[in-house]
Amino acid sequence: MRAGVPLLHLIGGLMVGRHDGRLIPGVLRSAKEHGLPYILLAPPEVAMRFPAFALRDNLTAVVDPRAGYLNPEVCNAAHLAVASKNGADLRFEEPVLSWESSDRGVTVTTPNGRHTASRMVLATGARIGGCLNDLMLPLEVERQAVFWLEPKPQVSAYEEAAFPVWAYEYEPRKVCYGFPRLPRGVKASVMHSGEIVANAESVGRSVMDVEVEPLRRALTGILPGLADGQVVERDVCLFTNTPDRDFIIDFHPGHPRVIVSSACSGHGFKFASVIGEIQASLVMHGGSRFDLSPFRIGRAGLQPPIL
């Protein structure tokens, strides 16, 4: 409501995989545990409901009627507009050179000078490891290639009126995902299949033609028309993976005025609004109405190494 433009498009979601895999049992368990609506479909039923899909006979599908998608550019613009309207000073292309903290406050040094505040939230994405060298957190920066395809036949079958967001476990623990046909094409990618790189600055930003082939092979099991589609756009995004794939939202153990926030591992964007609320609550009140224990820096598997 505060943005003034539609942000969430509830078009339904289709989860596909083997009944004895990980994705489908996990989706069903979550739906039953939380009382969420779902529809279980066999491959012929999927084809009748969503014509672009042609599932192999050994697959099962679950429809989540409450699923949908967010447009990142529109959402980011809305967040920035609301923040600016409420007094935020927005600065861009101003990299952090260093930061320091004391009992009196926090100072951040950039090429434009030194900025001081009573508290600071470190939310620098794939560059957060470099901002926290003292913690030596076991974070991995993963290069993820994403593609926008133009399907060959029945283009209308890929429009959001007949085509949901989807995820497909095409091999055990290997998932590809995608969206309906939007202005840039049909976005699709293989999840967590990228190269682990040293840092954000060392990432290769050019996507080679051969990099789409694993996605094409995965798509043949459910979307053959898309598997043969033309690549109309490609890009690289960065995942910042924790060992357990959960977020980091916690006070810095050595600097109580600094909040470390890494909503990462490739699934953080959809939680941006609630994480922003959590960050604001931590800054202003020192706590949150949410249980943040799963996201502590000192949790098992994320503890800094003993030197």
C-alpha positions as CSV (number, residue, x, y, z in Angstrom):
1,M,0.0,0.0,0.0
2,R,2.8,2.4,0.9
3,A,4.5,1.8,-2.5
4,G,1.5,2.7,-4.6
5,V,2.2,0.1,-7.2
6,P,1.6,-3.7,-7.3
7,L,4.6,-5.7,-5.9
8,L,3.4,-9.2,-5.3
9,H,1.9,-11.2,-8.2
10,L,0.0,-14.2,-6.8
11,I,-0.1,-16.5,-9.9
12,G,0.4,-19.9,-8.1
13,G,3.5,-22.1,-7.9
14,L,4.2,-25.6,-9.3
15,M,6.7,-27.8,-7.5
16,V,7.8,-30.9,-9.5
17,G,9.9,-33.9,-8.6
18,R,9.8,-37.6,-7.7
19,H,7.6,-38.6,-4.9
20,D,10.6,-40.2,-3.1
21,G,12.9,-37.2,-3.7
22,R,13.5,-34.3,-1.4
23,L,11.5,-31.5,-2.9
24,I,8.0,-33.0,-3.1
25,P,8.0,-34.6,0.4
26,G,9.4,-31.4,1.8
27,V,6.7,-29.3,0.2
28,L,4.0,-31.6,1.4
29,R,5.4,-31.8,4.9
30,S,5.6,-28.0,5.1
31,A,2.0,-27.6,3.8
32,K,0.6,-30.0,6.3
33,E,2.6,-28.7,9.2
34,H,1.5,-25.1,8.6
35,G,-2.0,-25.8,7.3
36,L,-1.3,-24.4,3.9
37,P,-3.5,-25.2,0.8
38,Y,-2.1,-27.4,-1.9
39,I,-3.2,-29.5,-4.9
40,L,-1.5,-32.8,-5.8
41,L,-1.3,-33.4,-9.6
42,A,-0.3,-36.3,-11.8
43,P,1.6,-35.5,-15.1
44,P,-1.6,-35.6,-17.3
45,E,-3.4,-33.3,-14.9
46,V,-0.5,-30.8,-15.0
47,A,-0.6,-30.8,-18.8
48,M,-4.4,-30.0,-18.8
49,R,-3.9,-27.2,-16.2
50,F,-0.6,-25.8,-17.5
51,P,-0.2,-26.6,-21.3
52,A,3.4,-25.7,-21.5
53,F,4.4,-28.4,-19.1
54,A,5.0,-32.0,-20.2
55,L,6.1,-34.0,-17.2
56,R,7.7,-37.4,-17.4
57,D,5.5,-40.2,-16.0
58,N,7.7,-40.8,-12.9
59,L,7.1,-37.2,-11.6
60,T,4.7,-35.7,-9.2
61,A,3.6,-32.1,-8.9
62,V,2.2,-30.0,-6.1
63,V,0.4,-26.7,-6.8
64,D,0.8,-23.9,-4.3
65,P,-2.1,-21.5,-5.0
66,R,-0.6,-18.8,-2.7
67,A,2.7,-18.7,-4.5
68,G,3.8,-15.9,-6.9
69,Y,6.7,-13.6,-7.8
70,L,8.1,-10.2,-7.0
71,N,9.7,-7.9,-9.6
72,P,13.1,-7.0,-7.9
73,E,13.6,-3.7,-9.7
74,V,10.1,-2.5,-8.8
75,C,10.4,-3.7,-5.2
76,N,13.9,-2.1,-4.8
77,A,12.6,1.2,-6.2
78,A,9.6,1.1,-3.8
79,H,11.8,0.4,-0.8
80,L,14.1,3.3,-1.7
81,A,11.2,5.6,-2.4
82,V,9.6,4.9,1.0
83,A,12.9,5.2,2.8
84,S,13.7,8.5,1.2
85,K,10.2,9.8,2.0
86,N,10.8,9.0,5.6
87,G,14.2,10.8,5.8
88,A,16.8,8.3,4.7
89,D,19.9,9.7,3.0
90,L,20.5,7.5,0.0
91,R,24.0,7.3,-1.4
92,F,25.2,5.2,-4.4
93,E,28.5,4.2,-5.9
94,E,30.2,5.0,-2.6
95,P,32.2,1.9,-1.6
96,V,33.1,1.2,2.0
97,L,36.9,1.5,2.5
98,S,36.8,0.7,6.2
99,W,34.8,1.0,9.4
100,E,35.5,1.2,13.1
101,S,33.4,1.1,16.2
102,S,33.7,2.4,19.8
103,D,31.6,3.0,22.8
104,R,30.4,6.3,21.3
105,G,29.4,5.2,17.9
106,V,30.5,3.8,14.5
107,T,32.5,5.5,11.7
108,V,32.5,4.4,8.1
109,T,35.2,5.6,5.7
110,T,34.4,6.0,2.0
111,P,36.1,7.8,-0.9
112,N,33.8,10.7,-0.1
113,G,34.9,11.0,3.6
114,R,33.9,9.7,7.0
115,H,30.3,9.1,8.1
116,T,29.4,8.6,11.8
117,A,26.3,7.1,13.4
118,S,25.3,5.6,16.7
119,R,24.8,2.2,15.1
120,M,25.4,0.4,11.8
121,V,23.9,-2.4,9.8
122,L,26.4,-4.3,7.7
123,A,24.3,-5.7,4.8
124,T,26.9,-5.7,1.9
125,G,25.9,-8.9,0.2
126,A,28.7,-10.9,-1.4
127,R,31.2,-8.4,0.0
128,I,30.3,-8.9,3.6
129,G,33.1,-11.4,4.2
130,G,35.6,-8.6,3.4
131,C,33.9,-6.3,5.9
132,L,34.2,-9.0,8.6
133,N,37.8,-10.2,8.3
134,D,38.1,-10.3,12.1
135,L,35.3,-13.0,12.4
136,M,36.6,-15.3,9.6
137,L,33.1,-16.6,8.9
138,P,32.9,-19.6,6.6
139,L,31.1,-17.9,3.8
140,E,31.3,-18.9,0.1
141,V,30.6,-16.5,-2.8
142,E,29.0,-18.5,-5.6
143,R,28.7,-17.3,-9.2
144,Q,25.2,-18.0,-10.5
145,A,24.4,-17.8,-14.2
146,V,20.7,-16.9,-15.0
147,F,19.0,-17.0,-18.4
148,W,16.0,-15.5,-20.1
149,L,14.7,-17.8,-22.8
150,E,12.1,-17.3,-25.6
151,P,10.2,-20.5,-26.0
152,K,9.6,-21.8,-29.5
153,P,6.0,-23.1,-29.8
154,Q,2.9,-21.8,-28.0
155,V,4.3,-18.6,-26.6
156,S,1.0,-17.8,-25.0
157,A,1.2,-20.9,-22.9
158,Y,4.1,-19.3,-21.0
159,E,2.3,-16.1,-20.1
160,E,1.4,-15.8,-16.4
161,A,-2.3,-16.5,-17.0
162,A,-1.4,-20.1,-17.8
163,F,2.1,-20.5,-16.4
164,P,3.1,-20.5,-12.7
165,V,6.4,-20.0,-11.0
166,W,8.0,-23.4,-10.7
167,A,10.8,-25.5,-9.2
168,Y,11.9,-28.9,-10.4
169,E,14.1,-31.4,-8.7
170,Y,15.5,-33.0,-11.8
171,E,18.1,-35.1,-10.0
172,P,18.4,-35.9,-6.3
173,R,19.1,-32.5,-4.5
174,K,19.5,-30.7,-7.8
175,V,16.8,-28.1,-8.6
176,C,16.1,-25.7,-11.4
177,Y,13.4,-23.0,-11.2
178,G,11.8,-20.3,-13.3
179,F,9.1,-17.7,-13.9
180,P,6.4,-17.0,-16.5
181,R,7.2,-15.0,-19.7
182,L,7.8,-11.4,-18.7
183,P,9.2,-8.5,-20.8
184,R,12.7,-10.0,-20.7
185,G,11.6,-13.5,-21.5
186,V,11.1,-16.7,-19.4
187,K,13.7,-16.5,-16.6
188,A,15.2,-19.9,-15.6
189,S,18.3,-21.2,-13.9
190,V,19.8,-24.1,-12.1
191,M,19.9,-23.5,-8.4
192,H,23.3,-23.6,-6.6
193,S,25.3,-24.9,-9.5
194,G,27.8,-22.1,-9.9
195,E,31.5,-21.7,-9.4
196,I,32.8,-20.8,-5.9
197,V,35.0,-17.7,-6.2
198,A,37.4,-16.0,-3.9
199,N,35.5,-12.8,-3.6
200,A,32.9,-10.6,-5.4
201,E,35.6,-8.7,-7.3
202,S,37.1,-11.8,-8.9
203,V,33.8,-13.0,-10.5
204,G,33.7,-13.5,-14.2
205,R,30.7,-11.4,-15.5
206,S,30.5,-12.8,-19.0
207,V,28.2,-15.9,-19.4
208,M,29.4,-18.3,-22.1
209,D,27.1,-20.1,-24.5
210,V,27.9,-23.5,-23.0
211,E,26.7,-22.5,-19.6
212,V,23.1,-22.8,-20.6
213,E,23.4,-26.5,-21.5
214,P,22.9,-27.9,-17.9
215,L,19.7,-25.9,-17.7
216,R,18.5,-27.2,-21.1
217,R,19.1,-30.8,-20.1
218,A,17.1,-30.2,-16.9
219,L,14.2,-28.6,-18.7
220,T,13.7,-31.5,-21.1
221,G,11.9,-33.4,-18.2
222,I,9.1,-30.9,-17.8
223,L,9.3,-28.0,-20.3
224,P,10.6,-29.3,-23.7
225,G,9.5,-26.2,-25.6
226,L,11.5,-24.0,-23.2
227,A,14.5,-26.4,-23.3
228,D,14.9,-25.6,-27.0
229,G,14.2,-21.9,-26.6
230,Q,16.5,-19.1,-27.7
231,V,18.6,-17.4,-25.0
232,V,17.6,-13.7,-25.3
233,E,19.4,-12.5,-22.2
234,R,21.9,-13.8,-19.7
235,D,23.4,-12.4,-16.5
236,V,25.5,-13.3,-13.4
237,C,24.3,-12.9,-9.8
238,L,26.1,-13.7,-6.6
239,F,25.1,-16.0,-3.8
240,T,26.7,-15.6,-0.4
241,N,26.3,-19.1,1.1
242,T,26.5,-20.0,4.7
243,P,27.3,-23.7,5.5
244,D,23.6,-24.4,6.6
245,R,22.1,-22.0,3.9
246,D,20.4,-20.0,6.6
247,F,20.8,-16.2,7.1
248,I,23.1,-14.3,9.5
249,I,21.2,-11.6,11.5
250,D,23.1,-10.8,14.7
251,F,25.1,-8.3,16.6
252,H,28.8,-8.4,15.9
253,P,30.3,-10.3,18.9
254,G,33.1,-7.7,19.3
255,H,31.1,-4.6,18.4
256,P,27.7,-4.3,20.0
257,R,26.8,-1.2,17.9
258,V,27.2,-3.2,14.6
259,I,24.5,-5.5,13.3
260,V,25.6,-8.1,10.7
261,S,22.9,-8.9,8.2
262,S,23.5,-11.4,5.4
263,A,20.2,-12.5,4.0
264,C,21.9,-14.7,1.7
265,S,22.4,-18.2,0.2
266,G,20.3,-17.4,-2.9
267,H,16.9,-17.0,-1.2
268,G,17.1,-13.8,0.7
269,F,15.3,-11.3,-1.6
270,K,11.8,-12.4,-0.9
271,F,12.4,-11.7,2.8
272,A,13.7,-8.2,2.2
273,S,10.8,-6.4,3.9
274,V,10.7,-8.5,7.0
275,I,14.5,-8.4,7.4
276,G,14.4,-4.6,7.0
277,E,11.9,-4.5,9.8
278,I,14.1,-6.8,11.9
279,Q,17.2,-4.6,11.2
280,A,15.3,-1.4,12.2
281,S,14.1,-3.0,15.4
282,L,17.6,-4.2,16.4
283,V,19.0,-0.7,15.7
284,M,16.2,1.2,17.5
285,H,15.3,-1.2,20.3
286,G,18.1,-3.8,20.6
287,G,15.8,-6.7,19.9
288,S,13.1,-8.1,17.6
289,R,9.7,-9.7,18.0
290,F,11.0,-12.6,15.9
291,D,13.1,-15.5,17.2
292,L,16.5,-14.9,15.6
293,S,18.3,-17.8,17.3
294,P,18.5,-19.7,13.9
295,F,20.5,-16.8,12.5
296,R,23.0,-16.2,15.2
297,I,26.7,-15.9,14.3
298,G,27.6,-18.4,17.1
299,R,25.3,-21.2,15.9
300,A,26.7,-24.6,15.2
301,G,28.5,-24.7,11.8
302,L,29.0,-21.0,11.6
303,Q,31.3,-20.4,14.6
304,P,34.6,-18.8,13.8
305,P,37.5,-21.3,13.7
306,I,39.7,-21.7,16.8
307,L,43.2,-20.5,15.9
